[in-house]
Amino acid sequence: MTPLELRRQATQKRAEADEMAADADRLRVQAAALQGLLIPLVSTSQRVWVGPAASEFEAKVRSSSGAVDAQASRLRSIATELERKATDARRLAATLDAAATVAEAAAAVAANSAVAGGVI
């Protein structure tokens, strides 16, 4: 692989990493918005209903709230995994850049040796 191809791949990996990090940020914002979203409905039900209907509604809201909170937790987990993958992609990009630099240096040494060999 040529140094130019290595640098192109490194640039692509950095772009992918940036996209994954941005996706992770968006997921964390959504998770924060979901967490505890339904809890205010419990106190609202106490002002609207009395007796078994209120208790049943509160129980359903608490159950649904737990499910929403679980989804928020899942979103945070996915965001963490995306951040890990973004870090891996950035490391790969750095490795590709280093390989390109080594290949360029090797080509320069070879070119200098060829010139020096032709002069002697």
Backbone atoms as SQL, in Angstrom:
CREATE TABLE atoms (id INTEGER PRIMARY KEY, chain TEXT, resi INTEGER, resn TEXT, atom TEXT, x REAL, y REAL, z REAL);
INSERT INTO atoms VALUES
  (1, 'A', 1, 'MET', 'N', 0.858, -1.171, 0.000),
  (2, 'A', 1, 'MET', 'CA', 0.000, 0.000, 0.000),
  (3, 'A', 1, 'MET', 'C', 0.909, 1.240, 0.000),
  (4, 'A', 2, 'THR', 'N', 0.554, 2.199, -0.808),
  (5, 'A', 2, 'THR', 'CA', 1.376, 3.400, -0.900),
  (6, 'A', 2, 'THR', 'C', 1.120, 4.321, 0.289),
  (7, 'A', 3, 'PRO', 'N', 2.068, 5.223, 0.558),
  (8, 'A', 3, 'PRO', 'CA', 1.846, 6.184, 1.639),
  (9, 'A', 3, 'PRO', 'C', 0.561, 7.008, 1.441),
  (10, 'A', 4, 'LEU', 'N', 0.273, 7.354, 0.193),
  (11, 'A', 4, 'LEU', 'CA', -0.941, 8.134, -0.082),
  (12, 'A', 4, 'LEU', 'C', -2.194, 7.337, 0.278),
  (13, 'A', 5, 'GLU', 'N', -2.197, 6.061, -0.076),
  (14, 'A', 5, 'GLU', 'CA', -3.341, 5.210, 0.265),
  (15, 'A', 5, 'GLU', 'C', -3.475, 5.061, 1.780),
  (16, 'A', 6, 'LEU', 'N', -2.349, 4.928, 2.466),
  (17, 'A', 6, 'LEU', 'CA', -2.382, 4.831, 3.928),
  (18, 'A', 6, 'LEU', 'C', -2.949, 6.106, 4.543),
  (19, 'A', 7, 'ARG', 'N', -2.536, 7.245, 4.030),
  (20, 'A', 7, 'ARG', 'CA', -3.041, 8.521, 4.558),
  (21, 'A', 7, 'ARG', 'C', -4.531, 8.693, 4.263),
  (22, 'A', 8, 'ARG', 'N', -4.963, 8.248, 3.090),
  (23, 'A', 8, 'ARG', 'CA', -6.406, 8.318, 2.769),
  (24, 'A', 8, 'ARG', 'C', -7.214, 7.455, 3.735),
  (25, 'A', 9, 'GLN', 'N', -6.719, 6.252, 4.009),
  (26, 'A', 9, 'GLN', 'CA', -7.419, 5.384, 4.960),
  (27, 'A', 9, 'GLN', 'C', -7.435, 5.998, 6.354),
  (28, 'A', 10, 'ALA', 'N', -6.337, 6.620, 6.744),
  (29, 'A', 10, 'ALA', 'CA', -6.278, 7.269, 8.059),
  (30, 'A', 10, 'ALA', 'C', -7.306, 8.394, 8.139),
  (31, 'A', 11, 'THR', 'N', -7.389, 9.181, 7.079),
  (32, 'A', 11, 'THR', 'CA', -8.369, 10.274, 7.049),
  (33, 'A', 11, 'THR', 'C', -9.791, 9.729, 7.135),
  (34, 'A', 12, 'GLN', 'N', -10.045, 8.638, 6.428),
  (35, 'A', 12, 'GLN', 'CA', -11.368, 8.012, 6.465),
  (36, 'A', 12, 'GLN', 'C', -11.687, 7.500, 7.873),
  (37, 'A', 13, 'LYS', 'N', -10.719, 6.878, 8.518),
  (38, 'A', 13, 'LYS', 'CA', -10.935, 6.357, 9.875),
  (39, 'A', 13, 'LYS', 'C', -11.204, 7.496, 10.854),
  (40, 'A', 14, 'ARG', 'N', -10.494, 8.611, 10.700),
  (41, 'A', 14, 'ARG', 'CA', -10.749, 9.761, 11.591),
  (42, 'A', 14, 'ARG', 'C', -12.158, 10.312, 11.373),
  (43, 'A', 15, 'ALA', 'N', -12.597, 10.360, 10.112),
  (44, 'A', 15, 'ALA', 'CA', -13.955, 10.834, 9.821),
  (45, 'A', 15, 'ALA', 'C', -14.995, 9.891, 10.426),
  (46, 'A', 16, 'GLU', 'N', -14.763, 8.592, 10.311),
  (47, 'A', 16, 'GLU', 'CA', -15.671, 7.612, 10.909),
  (48, 'A', 16, 'GLU', 'C', -15.706, 7.782, 12.429),
  (49, 'A', 17, 'ALA', 'N', -14.544, 7.999, 13.022),
  (50, 'A', 17, 'ALA', 'CA', -14.468, 8.186, 14.477),
  (51, 'A', 17, 'ALA', 'C', -15.249, 9.427, 14.899),
  (52, 'A', 18, 'ASP', 'N', -15.111, 10.500, 14.148),
  (53, 'A', 18, 'ASP', 'CA', -15.843, 11.728, 14.470),
  (54, 'A', 18, 'ASP', 'C', -17.350, 11.513, 14.373),
  (55, 'A', 19, 'GLU', 'N', -17.770, 10.767, 13.364),
  (56, 'A', 19, 'GLU', 'CA', -19.197, 10.474, 13.194),
  (57, 'A', 19, 'GLU', 'C', -19.725, 9.622, 14.350),
  (58, 'A', 20, 'MET', 'N', -18.955, 8.617, 14.739),
  (59, 'A', 20, 'MET', 'CA', -19.380, 7.770, 15.859),
  (60, 'A', 20, 'MET', 'C', -19.454, 8.575, 17.154),
  (61, 'A', 21, 'ALA', 'N', -18.490, 9.449, 17.366),
  (62, 'A', 21, 'ALA', 'CA', -18.496, 10.277, 18.583),
  (63, 'A', 21, 'ALA', 'C', -19.708, 11.212, 18.585),
  (64, 'A', 22, 'ALA', 'N', -20.044, 11.774, 17.435),
  (65, 'A', 22, 'ALA', 'CA', -21.213, 12.650, 17.349),
  (66, 'A', 22, 'ALA', 'C', -22.497, 11.857, 17.596),
  (67, 'A', 23, 'ASP', 'N', -22.571, 10.648, 17.053),
  (68, 'A', 23, 'ASP', 'CA', -23.735, 9.786, 17.297),
  (69, 'A', 23, 'ASP', 'C', -23.848, 9.458, 18.789),
  (70, 'A', 24, 'ALA', 'N', -22.723, 9.169, 19.423),
  (71, 'A', 24, 'ALA', 'CA', -22.729, 8.871, 20.856),
  (72, 'A', 24, 'ALA', 'C', -23.232, 10.077, 21.651),
  (73, 'A', 25, 'ASP', 'N', -22.800, 11.265, 21.276),
  (74, 'A', 25, 'ASP', 'CA', -23.276, 12.476, 21.960),
  (75, 'A', 25, 'ASP', 'C', -24.789, 12.628, 21.813),
  (76, 'A', 26, 'ARG', 'N', -25.288, 12.388, 20.604),
  (77, 'A', 26, 'ARG', 'CA', -26.743, 12.504, 20.384),
  (78, 'A', 26, 'ARG', 'C', -27.510, 11.475, 21.215),
  (79, 'A', 27, 'LEU', 'N', -26.987, 10.262, 21.289),
  (80, 'A', 27, 'LEU', 'CA', -27.647, 9.230, 22.091),
  (81, 'A', 27, 'LEU', 'C', -27.667, 9.600, 23.570),
  (82, 'A', 28, 'ARG', 'N', -26.598, 10.172, 24.049),
  (83, 'A', 28, 'ARG', 'CA', -26.553, 10.586, 25.467),
  (84, 'A', 28, 'ARG', 'C', -27.567, 11.695, 25.743),
  (85, 'A', 29, 'VAL', 'N', -27.747, 12.607, 24.811),
  (86, 'A', 29, 'VAL', 'CA', -28.753, 13.675, 24.970),
  (87, 'A', 29, 'VAL', 'C', -30.144, 13.055, 25.017),
  (88, 'A', 30, 'GLN', 'N', -30.414, 12.107, 24.119),
  (89, 'A', 30, 'GLN', 'CA', -31.727, 11.447, 24.102),
  (90, 'A', 30, 'GLN', 'C', -31.956, 10.656, 25.389),
  (91, 'A', 31, 'ALA', 'N', -30.928, 9.974, 25.850),
  (92, 'A', 31, 'ALA', 'CA', -31.055, 9.201, 27.091),
  (93, 'A', 31, 'ALA', 'C', -31.369, 10.122, 28.268),
  (94, 'A', 32, 'ALA', 'N', -30.707, 11.260, 28.313),
  (95, 'A', 32, 'ALA', 'CA', -30.966, 12.213, 29.404),
  (96, 'A', 32, 'ALA', 'C', -32.400, 12.726, 29.341),
  (97, 'A', 33, 'ALA', 'N', -32.911, 12.928, 28.127),
  (98, 'A', 33, 'ALA', 'CA', -34.288, 13.413, 27.976),
  (99, 'A', 33, 'ALA', 'C', -35.301, 12.350, 28.407),
  (100, 'A', 34, 'LEU', 'N', -34.976, 11.078, 28.201),
  (101, 'A', 34, 'LEU', 'CA', -35.905, 9.996, 28.561),
  (102, 'A', 34, 'LEU', 'C', -35.923, 9.684, 30.054),
  (103, 'A', 35, 'GLN', 'N', -34.760, 9.791, 30.675),
  (104, 'A', 35, 'GLN', 'CA', -34.647, 9.405, 32.085),
  (105, 'A', 35, 'GLN', 'C', -35.646, 10.186, 32.943),
  (106, 'A', 36, 'GLY', 'N', -36.528, 9.473, 33.635),
  (107, 'A', 36, 'GLY', 'CA', -37.489, 10.110, 34.532),
  (108, 'A', 36, 'GLY', 'C', -38.621, 10.853, 33.841),
  (109, 'A', 37, 'LEU', 'N', -38.759, 10.657, 32.550),
  (110, 'A', 37, 'LEU', 'CA', -39.746, 11.397, 31.754),
  (111, 'A', 37, 'LEU', 'C', -41.182, 11.233, 32.259),
  (112, 'A', 38, 'LEU', 'N', -41.537, 10.047, 32.692),
  (113, 'A', 38, 'LEU', 'CA', -42.932, 9.780, 33.061),
  (114, 'A', 38, 'LEU', 'C', -43.249, 10.036, 34.533),
  (115, 'A', 39, 'ILE', 'N', -42.267, 10.243, 35.368),
  (116, 'A', 39, 'ILE', 'CA', -42.495, 10.416, 36.806),
  (117, 'A', 39, 'ILE', 'C', -43.476, 11.556, 37.119),
  (118, 'A', 40, 'PRO', 'N', -43.432, 12.685, 36.418),
  (119, 'A', 40, 'PRO', 'CA', -44.401, 13.742, 36.742),
  (120, 'A', 40, 'PRO', 'C', -45.862, 13.308, 36.590),
  (121, 'A', 41, 'LEU', 'N', -46.104, 12.271, 35.804),
  (122, 'A', 41, 'LEU', 'CA', -47.486, 11.798, 35.635),
  (123, 'A', 41, 'LEU', 'C', -48.049, 11.203, 36.922),
  (124, 'A', 42, 'VAL', 'N', -47.191, 10.682, 37.763),
  (125, 'A', 42, 'VAL', 'CA', -47.660, 10.083, 39.016),
  (126, 'A', 42, 'VAL', 'C', -48.316, 11.148, 39.882),
  (127, 'A', 43, 'SER', 'N', -47.655, 12.264, 40.053),
  (128, 'A', 43, 'SER', 'CA', -48.239, 13.314, 40.897),
  (129, 'A', 43, 'SER', 'C', -49.468, 13.932, 40.233),
  (130, 'A', 44, 'THR', 'N', -49.485, 13.948, 38.912),
  (131, 'A', 44, 'THR', 'CA', -50.657, 14.469, 38.202),
  (132, 'A', 44, 'THR', 'C', -51.874, 13.582, 38.466),
  (133, 'A', 45, 'SER', 'N', -51.659, 12.275, 38.470),
  (134, 'A', 45, 'SER', 'CA', -52.789, 11.359, 38.683),
  (135, 'A', 45, 'SER', 'C', -53.411, 11.564, 40.054),
  (136, 'A', 46, 'GLN', 'N', -52.607, 11.920, 41.034),
  (137, 'A', 46, 'GLN', 'CA', -53.114, 12.119, 42.384),
  (138, 'A', 46, 'GLN', 'C', -54.031, 13.340, 42.455),
  (139, 'A', 47, 'ARG', 'N', -53.852, 14.268, 41.549),
  (140, 'A', 47, 'ARG', 'CA', -54.719, 15.451, 41.518),
  (141, 'A', 47, 'ARG', 'C', -55.977, 15.216, 40.698),
  (142, 'A', 48, 'VAL', 'N', -55.940, 14.195, 39.839),
  (143, 'A', 48, 'VAL', 'CA', -57.071, 13.955, 38.942),
  (144, 'A', 48, 'VAL', 'C', -57.982, 12.843, 39.446),
  (145, 'A', 49, 'TRP', 'N', -57.370, 11.751, 39.899),
  (146, 'A', 49, 'TRP', 'CA', -58.151, 10.605, 40.331),
  (147, 'A', 49, 'TRP', 'C', -57.953, 10.336, 41.812),
  (148, 'A', 50, 'VAL', 'N', -58.941, 9.611, 42.341),
  (149, 'A', 50, 'VAL', 'CA', -58.865, 9.184, 43.727),
  (150, 'A', 50, 'VAL', 'C', -59.235, 7.710, 43.757),
  (151, 'A', 51, 'GLY', 'N', -58.644, 6.996, 44.667),
  (152, 'A', 51, 'GLY', 'CA', -59.026, 5.598, 44.858),
  (153, 'A', 51, 'GLY', 'C', -58.318, 4.641, 43.922),
  (154, 'A', 52, 'PRO', 'N', -59.003, 3.520, 43.595),
  (155, 'A', 52, 'PRO', 'CA', -58.384, 2.451, 42.811),
  (156, 'A', 52, 'PRO', 'C', -57.911, 2.912, 41.427),
  (157, 'A', 53, 'ALA', 'N', -58.655, 3.806, 40.799),
  (158, 'A', 53, 'ALA', 'CA', -58.250, 4.270, 39.467),
  (159, 'A', 53, 'ALA', 'C', -56.902, 4.975, 39.538),
  (160, 'A', 54, 'ALA', 'N', -56.719, 5.805, 40.556),
  (161, 'A', 54, 'ALA', 'CA', -55.449, 6.512, 40.724),
  (162, 'A', 54, 'ALA', 'C', -54.323, 5.524, 41.008),
  (163, 'A', 55, 'SER', 'N', -54.596, 4.564, 41.863),
  (164, 'A', 55, 'SER', 'CA', -53.573, 3.573, 42.196),
  (165, 'A', 55, 'SER', 'C', -53.177, 2.744, 40.985),
  (166, 'A', 56, 'GLU', 'N', -54.172, 2.347, 40.202),
  (167, 'A', 56, 'GLU', 'CA', -53.898, 1.554, 38.999),
  (168, 'A', 56, 'GLU', 'C', -53.084, 2.380, 37.994),
  (169, 'A', 57, 'PHE', 'N', -53.488, 3.634, 37.805),
  (170, 'A', 57, 'PHE', 'CA', -52.775, 4.508, 36.883),
  (171, 'A', 57, 'PHE', 'C', -51.325, 4.698, 37.347),
  (172, 'A', 58, 'GLU', 'N', -51.137, 4.965, 38.619),
  (173, 'A', 58, 'GLU', 'CA', -49.789, 5.161, 39.164),
  (174, 'A', 58, 'GLU', 'C', -48.924, 3.921, 38.962),
  (175, 'A', 59, 'ALA', 'N', -49.506, 2.757, 39.192),
  (176, 'A', 59, 'ALA', 'CA', -48.760, 1.512, 39.010),
  (177, 'A', 59, 'ALA', 'C', -48.323, 1.346, 37.556),
  (178, 'A', 60, 'LYS', 'N', -49.225, 1.663, 36.630),
  (179, 'A', 60, 'LYS', 'CA', -48.891, 1.554, 35.197),
  (180, 'A', 60, 'LYS', 'C', -47.830, 2.577, 34.808),
  (181, 'A', 61, 'VAL', 'N', -47.945, 3.778, 35.340),
  (182, 'A', 61, 'VAL', 'CA', -46.955, 4.811, 35.032),
  (183, 'A', 61, 'VAL', 'C', -45.591, 4.407, 35.581),
  (184, 'A', 62, 'ARG', 'N', -45.571, 3.904, 36.806),
  (185, 'A', 62, 'ARG', 'CA', -44.288, 3.485, 37.384),
  (186, 'A', 62, 'ARG', 'C', -43.664, 2.348, 36.569),
  (187, 'A', 63, 'SER', 'N', -44.488, 1.419, 36.134),
  (188, 'A', 63, 'SER', 'CA', -43.992, 0.319, 35.312),
  (189, 'A', 63, 'SER', 'C', -43.461, 0.842, 33.978),
  (190, 'A', 64, 'SER', 'N', -44.231, 1.694, 33.346),
  (191, 'A', 64, 'SER', 'CA', -43.804, 2.271, 32.072),
  (192, 'A', 64, 'SER', 'C', -42.567, 3.135, 32.246),
  (193, 'A', 65, 'SER', 'N', -42.513, 3.843, 33.352),
  (194, 'A', 65, 'SER', 'CA', -41.356, 4.688, 33.637),
  (195, 'A', 65, 'SER', 'C', -40.095, 3.836, 33.766),
  (196, 'A', 66, 'GLY', 'N', -40.228, 2.694, 34.413),
  (197, 'A', 66, 'GLY', 'CA', -39.086, 1.782, 34.527),
  (198, 'A', 66, 'GLY', 'C', -38.611, 1.306, 33.163),
  (199, 'A', 67, 'ALA', 'N', -39.562, 1.030, 32.274),
  (200, 'A', 67, 'ALA', 'CA', -39.204, 0.591, 30.922),
  (201, 'A', 67, 'ALA', 'C', -38.517, 1.715, 30.147),
  (202, 'A', 68, 'VAL', 'N', -39.009, 2.934, 30.298),
  (203, 'A', 68, 'VAL', 'CA', -38.395, 4.087, 29.622),
  (204, 'A', 68, 'VAL', 'C', -36.984, 4.315, 30.183),
  (205, 'A', 69, 'ASP', 'N', -36.843, 4.222, 31.486),
  (206, 'A', 69, 'ASP', 'CA', -35.522, 4.387, 32.100),
  (207, 'A', 69, 'ASP', 'C', -34.557, 3.297, 31.622),
  (208, 'A', 70, 'ALA', 'N', -35.068, 2.085, 31.448),
  (209, 'A', 70, 'ALA', 'CA', -34.232, 0.991, 30.944),
  (210, 'A', 70, 'ALA', 'C', -33.765, 1.291, 29.516),
  (211, 'A', 71, 'GLN', 'N', -34.649, 1.862, 28.715),
  (212, 'A', 71, 'GLN', 'CA', -34.256, 2.239, 27.355),
  (213, 'A', 71, 'GLN', 'C', -33.214, 3.358, 27.383),
  (214, 'A', 72, 'ALA', 'N', -33.363, 4.283, 28.292),
  (215, 'A', 72, 'ALA', 'CA', -32.367, 5.353, 28.436),
  (216, 'A', 72, 'ALA', 'C', -31.011, 4.752, 28.803),
  (217, 'A', 73, 'SER', 'N', -31.022, 3.779, 29.671),
  (218, 'A', 73, 'SER', 'CA', -29.789, 3.098, 30.059),
  (219, 'A', 73, 'SER', 'C', -29.177, 2.378, 28.862),
  (220, 'A', 74, 'ARG', 'N', -30.027, 1.758, 28.064),
  (221, 'A', 74, 'ARG', 'CA', -29.554, 1.054, 26.850),
  (222, 'A', 74, 'ARG', 'C', -28.914, 2.059, 25.890),
  (223, 'A', 75, 'LEU', 'N', -29.522, 3.220, 25.729),
  (224, 'A', 75, 'LEU', 'CA', -28.948, 4.245, 24.859),
  (225, 'A', 75, 'LEU', 'C', -27.572, 4.682, 25.367),
  (226, 'A', 76, 'ARG', 'N', -27.444, 4.828, 26.675),
  (227, 'A', 76, 'ARG', 'CA', -26.144, 5.199, 27.238),
  (228, 'A', 76, 'ARG', 'C', -25.101, 4.104, 26.978),
  (229, 'A', 77, 'SER', 'N', -25.516, 2.855, 27.065),
  (230, 'A', 77, 'SER', 'CA', -24.600, 1.741, 26.793),
  (231, 'A', 77, 'SER', 'C', -24.151, 1.742, 25.329),
  (232, 'A', 78, 'ILE', 'N', -25.079, 1.984, 24.444),
  (233, 'A', 78, 'ILE', 'CA', -24.737, 2.058, 23.017),
  (234, 'A', 78, 'ILE', 'C', -23.792, 3.227, 22.768),
  (235, 'A', 79, 'ALA', 'N', -24.049, 4.354, 23.427),
  (236, 'A', 79, 'ALA', 'CA', -23.175, 5.525, 23.285),
  (237, 'A', 79, 'ALA', 'C', -21.760, 5.195, 23.756),
  (238, 'A', 80, 'THR', 'N', -21.647, 4.484, 24.856),
  (239, 'A', 80, 'THR', 'CA', -20.334, 4.096, 25.371),
  (240, 'A', 80, 'THR', 'C', -19.611, 3.195, 24.375),
  (241, 'A', 81, 'GLU', 'N', -20.338, 2.268, 23.774),
  (242, 'A', 81, 'GLU', 'CA', -19.742, 1.368, 22.782),
  (243, 'A', 81, 'GLU', 'C', -19.301, 2.159, 21.544),
  (244, 'A', 82, 'LEU', 'N', -20.100, 3.114, 21.114),
  (245, 'A', 82, 'LEU', 'CA', -19.708, 3.951, 19.979),
  (246, 'A', 82, 'LEU', 'C', -18.449, 4.756, 20.304),
  (247, 'A', 83, 'GLU', 'N', -18.362, 5.266, 21.519),
  (248, 'A', 83, 'GLU', 'CA', -17.167, 6.010, 21.922),
  (249, 'A', 83, 'GLU', 'C', -15.933, 5.105, 21.920),
  (250, 'A', 84, 'ARG', 'N', -16.094, 3.864, 22.349),
  (251, 'A', 84, 'ARG', 'CA', -14.981, 2.909, 22.326),
  (252, 'A', 84, 'ARG', 'C', -14.534, 2.643, 20.893),
  (253, 'A', 85, 'LYS', 'N', -15.512, 2.448, 20.005),
  (254, 'A', 85, 'LYS', 'CA', -15.183, 2.204, 18.600),
  (255, 'A', 85, 'LYS', 'C', -14.528, 3.431, 17.961),
  (256, 'A', 86, 'ALA', 'N', -14.971, 4.608, 18.353),
  (257, 'A', 86, 'ALA', 'CA', -14.361, 5.836, 17.835),
  (258, 'A', 86, 'ALA', 'C', -12.904, 5.925, 18.287),
  (259, 'A', 87, 'THR', 'N', -12.647, 5.573, 19.526),
  (260, 'A', 87, 'THR', 'CA', -11.265, 5.576, 20.033),
  (261, 'A', 87, 'THR', 'C', -10.416, 4.579, 19.261),
  (262, 'A', 88, 'ASP', 'N', -10.971, 3.393, 19.005),
  (263, 'A', 88, 'ASP', 'CA', -10.240, 2.379, 18.227),
  (264, 'A', 88, 'ASP', 'C', -9.949, 2.885, 16.814),
  (265, 'A', 89, 'ALA', 'N', -10.922, 3.547, 16.206),
  (266, 'A', 89, 'ALA', 'CA', -10.734, 4.075, 14.849),
  (267, 'A', 89, 'ALA', 'C', -9.658, 5.163, 14.834),
  (268, 'A', 90, 'ARG', 'N', -9.624, 5.992, 15.868),
  (269, 'A', 90, 'ARG', 'CA', -8.589, 7.030, 15.950),
  (270, 'A', 90, 'ARG', 'C', -7.196, 6.398, 16.125),
  (271, 'A', 91, 'ARG', 'N', -7.134, 5.346, 16.915),
  (272, 'A', 91, 'ARG', 'CA', -5.844, 4.645, 17.083),
  (273, 'A', 91, 'ARG', 'C', -5.384, 4.038, 15.758),
  (274, 'A', 92, 'LEU', 'N', -6.316, 3.438, 15.031),
  (275, 'A', 92, 'LEU', 'CA', -5.983, 2.866, 13.729),
  (276, 'A', 92, 'LEU', 'C', -5.521, 3.957, 12.767),
  (277, 'A', 93, 'ALA', 'N', -6.186, 5.094, 12.790),
  (278, 'A', 93, 'ALA', 'CA', -5.777, 6.210, 11.940),
  (279, 'A', 93, 'ALA', 'C', -4.352, 6.645, 12.261),
  (280, 'A', 94, 'ALA', 'N', -4.029, 6.709, 13.537),
  (281, 'A', 94, 'ALA', 'CA', -2.666, 7.084, 13.937),
  (282, 'A', 94, 'ALA', 'C', -1.656, 6.043, 13.455),
  (283, 'A', 95, 'THR', 'N', -2.014, 4.779, 13.549),
  (284, 'A', 95, 'THR', 'CA', -1.136, 3.705, 13.081),
  (285, 'A', 95, 'THR', 'C', -0.928, 3.803, 11.572),
  (286, 'A', 96, 'LEU', 'N', -2.004, 4.065, 10.841),
  (287, 'A', 96, 'LEU', 'CA', -1.897, 4.220, 9.389),
  (288, 'A', 96, 'LEU', 'C', -1.025, 5.413, 9.020),
  (289, 'A', 97, 'ASP', 'N', -1.185, 6.525, 9.734),
  (290, 'A', 97, 'ASP', 'CA', -0.338, 7.694, 9.490),
  (291, 'A', 97, 'ASP', 'C', 1.135, 7.364, 9.755),
  (292, 'A', 98, 'ALA', 'N', 1.390, 6.641, 10.843),
  (293, 'A', 98, 'ALA', 'CA', 2.767, 6.258, 11.167),
  (294, 'A', 98, 'ALA', 'C', 3.339, 5.350, 10.085),
  (295, 'A', 99, 'ALA', 'N', 2.536, 4.419, 9.592),
  (296, 'A', 99, 'ALA', 'CA', 2.993, 3.521, 8.529),
  (297, 'A', 99, 'ALA', 'C', 3.295, 4.309, 7.257),
  (298, 'A', 100, 'ALA', 'N', 2.483, 5.306, 6.973),
  (299, 'A', 100, 'ALA', 'CA', 2.719, 6.144, 5.795),
  (300, 'A', 100, 'ALA', 'C', 4.026, 6.912, 5.947),
  (301, 'A', 101, 'THR', 'N', 4.270, 7.430, 7.141),
  (302, 'A', 101, 'THR', 'CA', 5.507, 8.166, 7.398),
  (303, 'A', 101, 'THR', 'C', 6.722, 7.256, 7.229),
  (304, 'A', 102, 'VAL', 'N', 6.637, 6.041, 7.735),
  (305, 'A', 102, 'VAL', 'CA', 7.730, 5.075, 7.594),
  (306, 'A', 102, 'VAL', 'C', 7.946, 4.746, 6.121),
  (307, 'A', 103, 'ALA', 'N', 6.867, 4.528, 5.386),
  (308, 'A', 103, 'ALA', 'CA', 6.981, 4.212, 3.956),
  (309, 'A', 103, 'ALA', 'C', 7.598, 5.376, 3.186),
  (310, 'A', 104, 'GLU', 'N', 7.211, 6.587, 3.532),
  (311, 'A', 104, 'GLU', 'CA', 7.788, 7.765, 2.873),
  (312, 'A', 104, 'GLU', 'C', 9.276, 7.885, 3.176),
  (313, 'A', 105, 'ALA', 'N', 9.637, 7.640, 4.435),
  (314, 'A', 105, 'ALA', 'CA', 11.054, 7.705, 4.822),
  (315, 'A', 105, 'ALA', 'C', 11.858, 6.621, 4.111),
  (316, 'A', 106, 'ALA', 'N', 11.299, 5.431, 4.026),
  (317, 'A', 106, 'ALA', 'CA', 11.986, 4.336, 3.337),
  (318, 'A', 106, 'ALA', 'C', 12.173, 4.657, 1.861),
  (319, 'A', 107, 'ALA', 'N', 11.181, 5.255, 1.252),
  (320, 'A', 107, 'ALA', 'CA', 11.284, 5.631, -0.155),
  (321, 'A', 107, 'ALA', 'C', 12.351, 6.709, -0.345),
  (322, 'A', 108, 'ALA', 'N', 12.420, 7.654, 0.580),
  (323, 'A', 108, 'ALA', 'CA', 13.425, 8.714, 0.496),
  (324, 'A', 108, 'ALA', 'C', 14.828, 8.135, 0.650),
  (325, 'A', 109, 'VAL', 'N', 15.001, 7.213, 1.590),
  (326, 'A', 109, 'VAL', 'CA', 16.310, 6.578, 1.782),
  (327, 'A', 109, 'VAL', 'C', 16.696, 5.795, 0.532),
  (328, 'A', 110, 'ALA', 'N', 15.747, 5.067, -0.031),
  (329, 'A', 110, 'ALA', 'CA', 16.017, 4.298, -1.237),
  (330, 'A', 110, 'ALA', 'C', 16.392, 5.209, -2.398),
  (331, 'A', 111, 'ALA', 'N', 15.687, 6.320, -2.519),
  (332, 'A', 111, 'ALA', 'CA', 15.988, 7.275, -3.584),
  (333, 'A', 111, 'ALA', 'C', 17.370, 7.881, -3.390),
  (334, 'A', 112, 'ASN', 'N', 17.710, 8.242, -2.155),
  (335, 'A', 112, 'ASN', 'CA', 19.036, 8.791, -1.880),
  (336, 'A', 112, 'ASN', 'C', 20.135, 7.767, -2.120),
  (337, 'A', 113, 'SER', 'N', 19.865, 6.535, -1.780),
  (338, 'A', 113, 'SER', 'CA', 20.860, 5.473, -2.013),
  (339, 'A', 113, 'SER', 'C', 21.066, 5.244, -3.493),
  (340, 'A', 114, 'ALA', 'N', 19.999, 5.302, -4.248),
  (341, 'A', 114, 'ALA', 'CA', 20.110, 5.114, -5.692),
  (342, 'A', 114, 'ALA', 'C', 20.899, 6.239, -6.320),
  (343, 'A', 115, 'VAL', 'N', 20.671, 7.466, -5.878),
  (344, 'A', 115, 'VAL', 'CA', 21.403, 8.630, -6.396),
  (345, 'A', 115, 'VAL', 'C', 22.867, 8.522, -5.999),
  (346, 'A', 116, 'ALA', 'N', 23.116, 8.202, -4.742),
  (347, 'A', 116, 'ALA', 'CA', 24.485, 8.087, -4.262),
  (348, 'A', 116, 'ALA', 'C', 25.205, 6.925, -4.956),
  (349, 'A', 117, 'GLY', 'N', 24.499, 5.844, -5.189),
  (350, 'A', 117, 'GLY', 'CA', 25.089, 4.683, -5.857),
  (351, 'A', 117, 'GLY', 'C', 25.435, 4.983, -7.302),
  (352, 'A', 118, 'GLY', 'N', 24.639, 5.802, -7.939),
  (353, 'A', 118, 'GLY', 'CA', 24.906, 6.156, -9.329),
  (354, 'A', 118, 'GLY', 'C', 26.075, 7.110, -9.464),
  (355, 'A', 119, 'VAL', 'N', 26.365, 7.910, -8.436),
  (356, 'A', 119, 'VAL', 'CA', 27.448, 8.897, -8.483),
  (357, 'A', 119, 'VAL', 'C', 28.784, 8.232, -8.279),
  (358, 'A', 120, 'ILE', 'N', 28.827, 7.216, -7.429),
  (359, 'A', 120, 'ILE', 'CA', 30.113, 6.590, -7.081),
  (360, 'A', 120, 'ILE', 'C', 30.628, 5.750, -8.165);
